[in-house]
Every structure is written in structure tokens, then in C-alpha cells.
Amino acid sequence: MSTESSAARELPLLIGAGPGMPETLMLLGAPDSGGVVHVRTWTADHWGSPPRASAERADTLLKWLEVQLRTGRTMNQSAYVVRLWLRGEGGAAR
């Protein structure tokens, strides 16, 4: 049994509101060997609801996040840290 907490295997990503998009909290799991990331998502419209859970291709999710940055949305993690995490090269939030 692993003593590592599940929080240590997730990158918290808070994305600021954008045009027609609410503030969003995403917990990004570490990519598996096939490049799939498990994501739990909440939005400011539904903070109290259970998260929306999904499995995303890490490369597709990274492209989407980069588009969000280009449209002016902010993130609590640097783009560098997010790229490392989604490429399986990052170990922790900075």
C-alpha cells in the first residue's frame, strides 16, 4: 500500500474567468504510460457540486490550456510547470 497521498499525484490548476467562461478549478492527475490524464473539474457556477471527472489525452489538454492562456485567461501555475506535468516530467506544483 502506498503512503503517498492522492494530492501529491494531482496538479491543482485554477484558471481565471474568460470571455463566456467561468473561473475553473482543475485537478490534473499525472499522465499514465499511454499519455492519459484523469481530470476533476469544478467551475465557479457550481463550486459546491461534485466534480466533473474525465480522462483526457495529455497533449490535447495541453493544447486546450495553451489556447486558454492566449485568450487572456490566467492560471495559478506557470505554463512551464503545466507543460512539464502533462509531459510526465514535473513532480510538484511551483
N, C-alpha and C positions, 0 to 999 in steps of 0.2 A: 504494500500500500504506500502510495506517495505521500510525503508530508508537505509537498508543495501546494500552496493554495491555488484555487482556480483564478483568483485575481492576478496572480503572477503570470498566468498564461493568457491574459487579455490586455489589450491596449485600450485605455479609455480615450475616446475621441469626441470632444464636444465641438460641434460645428455651428457657427453663428447663423442667425436667420439670414435669408437671402430673398431675392425677388420671388414672392409667392411661395416661399419655403420657410417653415418654422425652424426655430432652433432645434437641433437634433443631437442626441447623445447616442453614440455607438460604442459597444464593447466588442473589439475585434479580437477573435481568437488567433492563436498562432497558426500559420498555414500548415496544412498537413503535407505529406510527401507528394500528394497529387496536385498541390497548389490550391487547395480549397480552404477557405476561411469561414468559420462559423461566426455569425454576427448577431448580436442582440441590439435592437434599436428602439428608442423612445423618442417622441417629439414633444415640443412644448405644448402642443394641443392635447397631449394625453400622457403627461408625466406619471400619473397615478395608475395607469393601465399596465397590464403585463407587457413585457417587451415583444416586439415582432422578431421572431427568430428566422434566420435564413442561412443558407450556405451559398457562398459566392466564390467565384474564381478570383484569386488574389490579384491577378493582372487586370481583370475587368474592374474590380473595385478600386484599384489604384487609379486607373484612368478616370473613373467617375469622380473620385475625390479631387484629382487634379483639375477637372473641369469646374468643380465647386470653388476651388481657390481662384481660378481665373475669372469667375463671375463675381468675385469680391467677398465671398463668404470667408469667415475667419475660422481658425482651428486652434485648440489649446495645445496641440502637438505641432512641432515643426514638420514641414513637408519631408524633410530629410529623415526624421525618425519614423514617419509613417511609411515611407518607401522602404527603409531597412526592415521594418516589422513585416510588411507584406511580402518582402522578398525572402523572409526567413532568416535575415541577418541581424535583426535587432533583438535585444534581450529585455529591455525595460524602457518605460517612458522617461523622457528627459524634459 
